[in-house]
Amino acid sequence: RALDGQWDLVPTIGNPGCPKQSVRCLAVIGDKIWAAHRNKIYIVDPITLNIVHILEAHPRKESQVRQMAATGLGVWVSIRLDSTLRLYHAHTYEHLDDVDIEPYVSKMLGTGKLGFSFVRITALHVSCNRLWIGTGNGVIISVPLTETNGSVGAQKANATTAAAALSGNAGSSGL
């Protein structure tokens, strides 16, 4: 919308980087748009269309942010081919926590069943005060979220009480 509240039908095009790399995900976090491009997250003001902050989610430039999920003042971020979730503050953009889900998938499937397969995060969602994590191994992990600090308001994952379940029957499509 325009500043006067009317619909602004003039298209605006922004290019955060190399045109050969896609924007992998978008999320509305508070009053900003978070746009993931490669290993960075561009925080955009949707009214002015200005980039207000650029967050480096991973030090390797070839990494790609795949999913983002907001909870309170926290934003959970997953990286392609990485089993670690990262938590960032929605307003200060400070890195607050890392949670590696590989031990929970190994516990569910057994280390022998993983073989050379990497644990990768394929889905991420927050609902009912829990962080829901889908993996490429067919495991869904549900992690209760706890308030870290009243002044911070970001919710950390309480991984000690995480629950995991297989989605469907391993080895068959279930259709």
N, CA, C and O of each residue as an XYZ file, in Angstrom:
700
protein
N       0.840     -1.182      0.000
C       0.000      0.000      0.000
C       0.880      1.238      0.000
O       2.017      1.228      0.471
N       0.325      2.276     -0.532
C       1.010      3.568     -0.506
C       0.892      4.148      0.899
O       0.126      3.644      1.720
N       1.642      5.194      1.171
C       1.631      5.793      2.502
C       0.263      6.349      2.873
O      -0.058      6.449      4.058
N      -0.560      6.717      1.868
C      -1.903      7.230      2.145
C      -2.928      6.115      2.348
O      -4.108      6.399      2.556
N      -2.498      4.854      2.292
C      -3.378      3.720      2.519
C      -3.966      3.118      1.263
O      -4.565      2.044      1.327
N      -3.818      3.772      0.123
C      -4.336      3.255     -1.139
C      -3.421      2.156     -1.662
O      -2.236      2.112     -1.332
N      -3.987      1.263     -2.488
C      -3.182      0.206     -3.089
C      -2.157      0.819     -4.024
O      -2.490      1.665     -4.854
N      -0.917      0.394     -3.890
C       0.162      0.838     -4.776
C       0.381     -0.267     -5.798
O       0.947     -1.313     -5.479
N      -0.068     -0.032     -7.030
C      -0.011     -1.057     -8.064
C       1.237     -0.974     -8.929
O       1.351     -1.696     -9.919
N       2.173     -0.104     -8.567
C       3.420      0.012     -9.317
C       4.370     -1.078     -8.822
O       4.723     -1.096     -7.643
N       4.790     -1.989     -9.708
C       5.688     -3.062     -9.252
C       7.063     -2.522     -8.879
O       7.579     -1.588     -9.493
N       7.630     -3.133     -7.867
C       8.979     -2.788     -7.439
C       9.820     -4.044     -7.542
O       9.407     -5.110     -7.085
N      10.979     -3.929     -8.130
C      11.855     -5.077     -8.309
C      13.121     -4.847     -7.509
O      13.757     -3.799     -7.616
N      13.477     -5.831     -6.711
C      14.715     -5.766     -5.952
C      15.537     -7.001     -6.234
O      14.986     -8.087     -6.416
N      16.838     -6.853     -6.272
C      17.720     -7.986     -6.530
C      18.814     -7.988     -5.476
O      19.739     -7.180     -5.541
N      18.716     -8.900     -4.494
C      19.709     -8.913     -3.425
C      21.055     -9.501     -3.822
O      22.002     -9.430     -3.040
N      21.167    -10.072     -4.999
C      22.448    -10.681     -5.354
C      22.432    -11.273     -6.740
O      21.759    -10.772     -7.640
N      23.174    -12.335     -6.902
C      23.340    -13.013     -8.179
C      21.999    -13.535     -8.701
O      21.291    -14.226     -7.969
N      21.633    -13.221     -9.948
C      20.339    -13.674    -10.466
C      20.257    -15.183    -10.686
O      19.178    -15.702    -10.968
N      21.370    -15.892    -10.562
C      21.354    -17.345    -10.736
C      20.931    -18.070     -9.464
O      20.683    -19.275     -9.498
N      20.845    -17.364     -8.355
C      20.460    -17.963     -7.081
C      19.064    -17.483     -6.702
O      18.756    -16.297     -6.817
N      18.231    -18.398     -6.254
C      16.846    -18.056     -5.942
C      16.688    -17.566     -4.507
O      17.509    -17.849     -3.634
N      15.612    -16.827     -4.294
C      15.171    -16.509     -2.945
C      14.444    -17.760     -2.472
O      13.425    -18.137     -3.050
N      14.952    -18.408     -1.428
C      14.450    -19.727     -1.018
C      13.195    -19.657     -0.156
O      12.335    -20.532     -0.257
N      13.071    -18.640      0.685
C      11.866    -18.550      1.505
C      11.648    -17.115      1.952
O      12.576    -16.310      2.029
N      10.390    -16.827      2.244
C       9.973    -15.522      2.742
C       9.153    -15.745      4.004
O       8.429    -16.735      4.115
N       9.267    -14.823      4.953
C       8.465    -14.922      6.174
C       8.123    -13.524      6.653
O       8.943    -12.609      6.575
N       6.905    -13.367      7.148
C       6.504    -12.119      7.785
C       6.857    -12.260      9.255
O       6.317    -13.116      9.956
N       7.768    -11.411      9.715
C       8.215    -11.438     11.108
C       7.940    -10.048     11.673
O       8.623     -9.083     11.329
N       6.933     -9.954     12.543
C       6.527     -8.646     13.051
C       6.024     -7.787     11.903
O       5.124     -8.187     11.165
N       6.608     -6.609     11.757
C       6.200     -5.718     10.665
C       7.226     -5.694      9.537
O       7.266     -4.742      8.757
N       8.046     -6.722      9.445
C       9.084     -6.808      8.406
C       8.915     -8.089      7.593
O       8.266     -9.040      8.030
N       9.510     -8.092      6.408
C       9.586     -9.286      5.573
C      11.022     -9.791      5.658
O      11.966     -9.033      5.431
N      11.185    -11.055      5.979
C      12.500    -11.688      5.990
C      12.606    -12.505      4.707
O      11.791    -13.395      4.464
N      13.603    -12.206      3.894
C      13.797    -12.888      2.610
C      15.150    -13.589      2.623
O      16.184    -12.947      2.804
N      15.143    -14.906      2.433
C      16.375    -15.699      2.474
C      16.948    -15.847      1.072
O      16.271    -16.308      0.153
N      18.202    -15.450      0.928
C      18.921    -15.560     -0.345
C      20.312    -16.089     -0.035
O      21.116    -15.408      0.602
N      20.591    -17.311     -0.490
C      21.855    -17.992     -0.194
C      22.049    -18.109      1.310
O      21.182    -18.648      1.997
N      23.173    -17.615      1.842
C      23.449    -17.757      3.272
C      23.015    -16.529      4.074
O      23.354    -16.407      5.251
N      22.274    -15.629      3.451
C      21.891    -14.384      4.111
C      20.382    -14.239      4.180
O      19.641    -14.811      3.382
N      19.952    -13.457      5.157
C      18.546    -13.097      5.283
C      18.473    -11.579      5.198
O      19.124    -10.864      5.961
N      17.674    -11.108      4.262
C      17.470     -9.679      4.068
C      16.178     -9.298      4.774
O      15.114     -9.836      4.468
N      16.274     -8.358      5.732
C      15.093     -7.897      6.439
C      14.635     -6.623      5.738
O      15.373     -5.641      5.654
N      13.394     -6.662      5.232
C      12.879     -5.601      4.369
C      11.679     -4.934      5.026
O      10.803     -5.609      5.567
N      11.644     -3.603      4.975
C      10.468     -2.852      5.398
C       9.471     -2.902      4.242
O       9.770     -2.389      3.164
N       8.289     -3.510      4.435
C       7.367     -3.681      3.311
C       6.707     -2.387      2.838
O       6.127     -2.356      1.752
N       6.784     -1.332      3.625
C       6.189     -0.058      3.205
C       7.176      0.733      2.352
O       6.839      1.196      1.263
N       8.405      0.883      2.863
C       9.402      1.672      2.127
C      10.177      0.834      1.124
O      10.827      1.375      0.229
N      10.112     -0.502      1.271
C      10.859     -1.463      0.457
C      12.369     -1.340      0.633
O      13.140     -1.810     -0.203
N      12.782     -0.706      1.723
C      14.205     -0.601      2.037
C      14.662     -1.840      2.797
O      13.925     -2.391      3.615
N      15.887     -2.267      2.514
C      16.508     -3.334      3.297
C      17.019     -2.686      4.573
O      17.894     -1.820      4.530
N      16.466     -3.111      5.725
C      16.843     -2.491      6.992
C      17.993     -3.219      7.675
O      18.681     -2.650      8.523
N      18.198     -4.487      7.300
C      19.295     -5.244      7.904
C      19.595     -6.462      7.034
O      18.701     -7.020      6.397
N      20.850     -6.860      7.018
C      21.249     -8.095      6.346
C      21.899     -8.980      7.395
O      22.878     -8.598      8.035
N      21.338    -10.164      7.556
C      21.792    -11.110      8.562
C      22.513    -12.255      7.872
O      21.954    -12.888      6.976
N      23.746    -12.528      8.275
C      24.461    -13.686      7.741
C      24.094    -14.896      8.602
O      24.536    -15.015      9.745
N      23.280    -15.792      8.035
C      22.789    -16.943      8.791
C      23.814    -18.065      8.883
O      23.736    -18.903      9.780
N      24.773    -18.087      7.964
C      25.803    -19.130      7.964
C      27.064    -18.544      7.346
O      26.977    -17.789      6.377
N      28.248    -18.877      7.891
C      29.485    -18.290      7.362
C      29.861    -18.767      5.957
O      30.552    -18.052      5.231
N      29.413    -19.974      5.560
C      29.754    -20.464      4.217
C      28.845    -19.815      3.180
O      27.622    -19.916      3.268
N      29.446    -19.150      2.199
C      28.666    -18.449      1.179
C      27.825    -19.395      0.333
O      26.782    -18.993     -0.184
N      28.261    -20.648      0.182
C      27.510    -21.595     -0.642
C      26.319    -22.213      0.103
O      25.538    -22.953     -0.494
N      26.176    -21.921      1.387
C      25.033    -22.419      2.160
C      23.762    -21.692      1.737
O      23.811    -20.597      1.178
N      22.617    -22.328      2.016
C      21.333    -21.726      1.662
C      20.363    -21.842      2.826
O      20.174    -22.922      3.386
N      19.752    -20.723      3.183
C      18.682    -20.748      4.169
C      17.485    -21.415      3.505
O      17.119    -21.057      2.385
N      16.869    -22.388      4.188
C      15.750    -23.125      3.591
C      14.403    -22.814      4.236
O      13.415    -22.628      3.527
N      14.344    -22.755      5.561
C      13.079    -22.494      6.235
C      13.275    -21.483      7.351
O      14.361    -21.352      7.915
N      12.186    -20.764      7.659
C      12.162    -19.852      8.791
C      10.811    -20.001      9.478
O       9.785    -20.160      8.818
N      10.816    -19.948     10.812
C       9.579    -20.025     11.588
C       9.700    -19.082     12.778
O      10.687    -19.125     13.514
N       8.695    -18.234     12.964
C       8.725    -17.242     14.037
C       7.984    -17.749     15.260
O       6.980    -18.454     15.154
N       8.501    -17.373     16.430
C       7.858    -17.678     17.697
C       8.203    -16.575     18.683
O       9.375    -16.372     19.000
N       7.200    -15.863     19.169
C       7.475    -14.739     20.053
C       8.389    -13.750     19.347
O       8.094    -13.307     18.238
N       9.487    -13.408     19.985
C      10.474    -12.515     19.371
C      11.635    -13.288     18.770
O      12.680    -12.711     18.468
N      11.460    -14.585     18.597
C      12.512    -15.414     18.021
C      12.154    -15.881     16.627
O      10.980    -16.017     16.281
N      13.189    -16.127     15.826
C      13.006    -16.673     14.483
C      13.946    -17.864     14.339
O      15.164    -17.715     14.437
N      13.377    -19.050     14.105
C      14.160    -20.259     13.876
C      14.489    -20.352     12.402
O      13.634    -20.115     11.550
N      15.736    -20.700     12.101
C      16.227    -20.742     10.721
C      16.916    -22.082     10.487
O      17.710    -22.536     11.311
N      16.602    -22.714      9.349
C      17.318    -23.935      8.969
C      18.143    -23.667      7.720
O      17.786    -22.836      6.885
N      19.253    -24.388      7.608
C      20.190    -24.252      6.495
C      20.198    -25.564      5.711
O      20.134    -26.643      6.300
N      20.274    -25.469      4.401
C      20.308    -26.651      3.527
C      21.453    -27.584      3.943
O      22.565    -27.128      4.209
N      21.177    -28.880      3.997
C      22.143    -29.935      4.326
C      22.789    -29.756      5.697
O      23.920    -30.192      5.911
N      22.077    -29.117      6.627
C      22.603    -28.886      7.971
C      21.558    -29.362      8.975
O      20.369    -29.086      8.814
N      21.992    -30.064      9.993
C      21.063    -30.571     11.006
C      20.898    -29.605     12.176
O      20.199    -29.921     13.139
N      21.524    -28.442     12.110
C      21.452    -27.483     13.204
C      20.476    -26.362     12.879
O      20.549    -25.745     11.817
N      19.558    -26.109     13.812
C      18.660    -24.963     13.715
C      19.291    -23.792     14.440
O      19.949    -23.972     15.465
N      19.095    -22.596     13.915
C      19.622    -21.390     14.534
C      18.464    -20.493     14.950
O      17.487    -20.345     14.216
N      18.581    -19.895     16.135
C      17.559    -18.990     16.651
C      18.107    -17.572     16.663
O      19.188    -17.318     17.194
N      17.345    -16.644     16.068
C      17.721    -15.232     16.023
C      16.627    -14.393     16.660
O      15.450    -14.751     16.614
N      17.024    -13.273     17.255
C      16.064    -12.336     17.820
C      15.413    -11.561     16.678
O      16.104    -11.091     15.774
N      14.091    -11.425     16.712
C      13.346    -10.822     15.604
C      13.604     -9.328     15.431
O      13.388     -8.797     14.342
N      14.061     -8.638     16.479
C      14.269     -7.192     16.369
C      15.735     -6.781     16.404
O      16.145     -5.871     15.685
N      16.530     -7.457     17.248
C      17.952     -7.094     17.337
C      18.793     -7.905     16.361
O      19.943     -7.556     16.093
N      18.221     -8.996     15.822
C      18.872     -9.904     14.870
C      20.052    -10.646     15.495
O      20.881    -11.216     14.785
N      20.121    -10.637     16.814
C      21.190    -11.325     17.543
C      20.992    -12.838     17.457
O      19.868    -13.333     17.543
N      22.098    -13.565     17.288
C      22.066    -15.032     17.305
C      21.924    -15.461     18.755
O      22.756    -15.116     19.593
N      20.864    -16.219     19.056
C      20.566    -16.588     20.434
C      20.896    -18.031     20.780
O      21.300    -18.317     21.907
N      20.729    -18.950     19.825
C      20.878    -20.362     20.181
C      21.058    -21.208     18.927
O      20.678    -20.805     17.827
N      21.646    -22.388     19.113
C      21.745    -23.425     18.086
C      21.205    -24.714     18.689
O      21.456    -25.012     19.856
N      20.465    -25.476     17.895
C      19.984    -26.789     18.328
C      20.272    -27.777     17.209
O      19.777    -27.629     16.092
N      21.083    -28.792     17.521
C      21.389    -29.841     16.548
C      20.382    -30.969     16.741
O      20.293    -31.540     17.828
N      19.621    -31.295     15.694
C      18.588    -32.325     15.814
C      19.094    -33.726     15.495
O      18.365    -34.700     15.685
N      20.318    -33.845     15.017
C      20.861    -35.153     14.625
C      20.777    -36.186     15.751
O      20.411    -37.329     15.475
N      21.096    -35.845     17.006
C      21.002    -36.856     18.069
C      19.586    -37.413     18.249
O      19.431    -38.583     18.598
N      18.557    -36.602     18.018
C      17.178    -37.057     18.199
C      16.757    -37.990     17.071
O      16.036    -38.961     17.301
N      17.207    -37.697     15.849
C      16.910    -38.576     14.719
C      17.661    -39.894     14.891
O      17.102    -40.962     14.643
N      18.921    -39.827     15.313
C      19.710    -41.046     15.555
C      19.079    -41.895     16.645
O      19.053    -43.122     16.548
N      18.569    -41.241     17.686
C      17.924    -41.969     18.781
C      16.667    -42.675     18.272
O      16.371    -43.796     18.683
N      15.939    -42.020     17.385
C      14.697    -42.593     16.860
C      14.968    -43.740     15.895
O      14.337    -44.793     15.984
N      15.912    -43.534     14.968
C      16.172    -44.525     13.924
C      17.289    -45.496     14.271
O      17.352    -46.600     13.731
N      18.168    -45.081     15.174
C      19.374    -45.857     15.448
C      20.481    -45.396     14.515
O      20.226    -45.101     13.347
N      21.689    -45.333     15.010
C      22.797    -44.826     14.196
C      23.083    -45.724     13.010
O      23.537    -45.235     11.975
N      22.834    -47.022     13.122
C      23.076    -47.949     12.011
C      22.174    -47.682     10.818
O      22.574    -47.922      9.679
N      20.955    -47.187     11.061
C      20.021    -46.933      9.964
C      20.336    -45.647      9.217
O      19.916    -45.476      8.073
N      21.068    -44.744      9.850
C      21.411    -43.495      9.171
C      22.454    -43.733      8.092
O      22.385    -43.133      7.019
N      23.428    -44.612      8.367
C      24.489    -44.880      7.401
C      25.193    -43.594      7.005
O      25.607    -42.812      7.860
N      25.325    -43.381      5.696
C      25.967    -42.162      5.213
C      24.953    -41.057      4.931
O      25.308    -40.002      4.405
N      23.710    -41.298      5.277
C      22.650    -40.321      5.046
C      22.798    -39.162      6.029
O      22.983    -39.373      7.228
N      22.716    -37.955      5.519
C      22.771    -36.777      6.368
C      21.388    -36.511      6.944
O      20.377    -36.746      6.282
N      21.347    -36.025      8.168
C      20.094    -35.560      8.733
C      19.904    -34.137      8.229
O      20.715    -33.251      8.500
N      18.823    -33.935      7.493
C      18.566    -32.594      6.984
C      17.141    -32.190      7.330
O      16.235    -33.021      7.382
N      16.968    -30.914      7.562
C      15.671    -30.368      7.939
C      14.924    -30.009      6.661
O      15.421    -29.246      5.832
N      13.724    -30.570      6.510
C      12.948    -30.336      5.292
C      11.678    -29.530      5.543
O      11.067    -29.035      4.596
N      11.273    -29.392      6.801
C      10.082    -28.610      7.129
C      10.243    -28.030      8.526
O      10.888    -28.623      9.390
N       9.644    -26.860      8.731
C       9.775    -26.161     10.006
C       8.494    -25.373     10.246
O       8.037    -24.637      9.371
N       7.915    -25.530     11.441
C       6.676    -24.823     11.749
C       6.561    -24.661     13.260
O       7.039    -25.508     14.015
N       5.930    -23.578     13.702
C       5.652    -23.372     15.118
C       4.143    -23.421     15.311
O       3.397    -22.714     14.635
N       3.701    -24.267     16.244
C       2.282    -24.373     16.566
C       2.142    -24.923     17.972
O       2.911    -25.789     18.390
N       1.152    -24.414     18.705
C       0.841    -24.907     20.057
C       2.063    -24.871     20.969
O       2.296    -25.803     21.739
N       2.837    -23.800     20.881
C       4.023    -23.601     21.713
C       5.055    -24.715     21.542
O       5.788    -25.049     22.473
N       5.096    -25.282     20.338
C       6.075    -26.321     20.005
C       6.695    -25.988     18.656
O       6.051    -25.404     17.785
N       7.956    -26.369     18.502
C       8.656    -26.260     17.228
C       8.580    -27.623     16.559
O       9.081    -28.611     17.095
N       7.950    -27.680     15.382
C       7.776    -28.920     14.638
C       8.812    -28.958     13.538
O       8.914    -28.025     12.740
N       9.587    -30.041     13.491
C      10.700    -30.162     12.552
C      10.522    -31.442     11.751
O      10.474    -32.533     12.320
N      10.424    -31.314     10.444
C      10.375    -32.478      9.569
C      11.761    -32.721      9.002
O      12.487    -31.770      8.710
N      12.139    -33.985      8.843
C      13.478    -34.309      8.343
C      13.393    -35.146      7.074
O      12.367    -35.759      6.780
N      14.483    -35.159      6.337
C      14.586    -35.966      5.133
C      14.620    -37.452      5.421
O      14.521    -38.258      4.496
N      14.757    -37.835      6.679
C      14.775    -39.240      7.086
C      13.383    -39.746      7.444
O      13.232    -40.899      7.847
N      12.357    -38.896      7.302
C      10.997    -39.306      7.630
C      10.644    -39.185      9.092
O       9.641    -39.748      9.530
N      11.440    -38.466      9.858
C      11.179    -38.285     11.281
C      10.624    -36.882     11.501
O      11.124    -35.909     10.937
N       9.590    -36.793     12.325
C       9.052    -35.503     12.747
C       9.427    -35.326     14.210
O       9.156    -36.197     15.037
N      10.046    -34.206     14.522
C      10.450    -33.907     15.896
C       9.596    -32.751     16.385
O       9.450    -31.745     15.691
N       9.035    -32.891     17.568
C       8.222    -31.852     18.183
C       8.926    -31.410     19.458
O       9.071    -32.190     20.399
N       9.359    -30.162     19.482
C      10.158    -29.659     20.600
C       9.373    -28.574     21.334
O       8.971    -27.589     20.714
N       9.145    -28.732     22.651
C       8.474    -27.673     23.403
C       9.341    -26.417     23.445
O      10.564    -26.495     23.563
N       8.694    -25.268     23.348
C       9.413    -23.998     23.403
C       9.257    -23.398     24.787
O       8.177    -23.447     25.376
N      10.346    -22.829     25.307
C      10.320    -22.198     26.620
C      10.808    -20.769     26.493
O      11.672    -20.463     25.672
N      10.242    -19.895     27.318
C      10.653    -18.490     27.340
C      12.071    -18.424     27.899
O      12.352    -18.996     28.952
N      12.971    -17.722     27.190
C      14.365    -17.666     27.620
C      14.589    -16.595     28.661
O      15.367    -16.781     29.596
N      13.911    -15.477     28.502
C      14.151    -14.338     29.365
C      12.980    -13.393     29.151
O      12.652    -13.064     28.011
N      12.356    -12.959     30.216
C      11.199    -12.083     30.081
C      11.467    -10.849     29.251
O      10.585    -10.393     28.524
N      12.674    -10.293     29.343
C      12.972     -9.081     28.586
C      13.276     -9.386     27.127
O      13.061     -8.538     26.261
N      13.771    -10.579     26.846
C      14.095    -10.935     25.462
C      12.842    -11.376     24.727
O      12.598    -10.920     23.610
N      12.045    -12.247     25.319
C      10.809    -12.695     24.710
C      10.982    -13.717     23.600
O      10.000    -14.101     22.965
N      12.199    -14.166     23.351
C      12.416    -15.204     22.338
C      12.251    -16.555     23.007
O      12.640    -16.734     24.161
N      11.680    -17.495     22.291
C      11.448    -18.812     22.858
C      12.493    -19.787     22.353
O      12.647    -19.987     21.148
N      13.218    -20.399     23.305
C      14.218    -21.409     22.956
C      13.581    -22.786     22.980
O      12.554    -23.009     23.621
N      14.212    -23.695     22.270
C      13.733    -25.075     22.235
C      14.239    -25.807     23.463
O      15.421    -25.734     23.798
N      13.343    -26.511     24.130
C      13.707    -27.338     25.272
C      13.947    -28.747     24.744
O      13.077    -29.613     24.840
N      15.124    -28.966     24.190
C      15.425    -30.214     23.482
C      15.446    -31.430     24.397
O      15.358    -32.559     23.916
N      15.558    -31.225     25.697
C      15.596    -32.374     26.599
C      14.249    -33.089     26.656
O      14.188    -34.260     27.032
N      13.170    -32.399     26.288
C      11.846    -33.026     26.313
C      11.255    -33.142     24.910
O      10.034    -33.155     24.753
N      12.098    -33.224     23.904
C      11.631    -33.358     22.520
C      11.012    -34.728     22.300
O      11.435    -35.721     22.891
N      10.009    -34.762     21.444
C       9.383    -36.028     21.053
C       9.597    -36.226     19.564
O       9.544    -35.270     18.791
N       9.835    -37.458     19.163
C      10.053    -37.755     17.743
C       9.128    -38.883     17.325
O       8.794    -39.762     18.120
N       8.721    -38.844     16.063
C       7.871    -39.902     15.513
C       8.208    -40.101     14.053
O       8.591    -39.158     13.360
N       8.066    -41.326     13.587
C       8.242    -41.608     12.164
C       6.997    -41.169     11.431
O       5.882    -41.404     11.896
N       7.179    -40.533     10.285
C       6.025    -40.150      9.476
C       5.775    -41.237      8.452
O       6.453    -41.299      7.427
N       4.818    -42.083      8.722
C       4.519    -43.177      7.803
C       5.404    -44.375      8.080
O       6.098    -44.429      9.095
N       5.375    -45.328      7.173
C       6.133    -46.560      7.314
C       7.442    -46.428      6.554
O       7.434    -46.206      5.343
N       8.553    -46.559      7.242
C       9.857    -46.464      6.578
C       9.944    -47.531      5.504
O       9.719    -48.711      5.775
N      10.267    -47.125      4.295
C      10.431    -48.077      3.210
C       9.222    -48.216      2.310
O       9.313    -48.858      1.264
N       8.079    -47.628      2.687
C       6.925    -47.657      1.789
C       6.289    -46.285      1.748
O       6.426    -45.499      2.686
N       5.608    -46.005      0.681
C       5.017    -44.682      0.516
C       3.764    -44.506      1.345
O       3.379    -43.372      1.629
N       3.120    -45.579      1.742
C       1.911    -45.482      2.541
C       0.697    -45.073      1.724
O      -0.357    -44.782      2.289
N       0.830    -45.047      0.403
C      -0.308    -44.656     -0.434
C      -1.078    -45.853     -0.904
O      -2.069    -45.708     -1.619
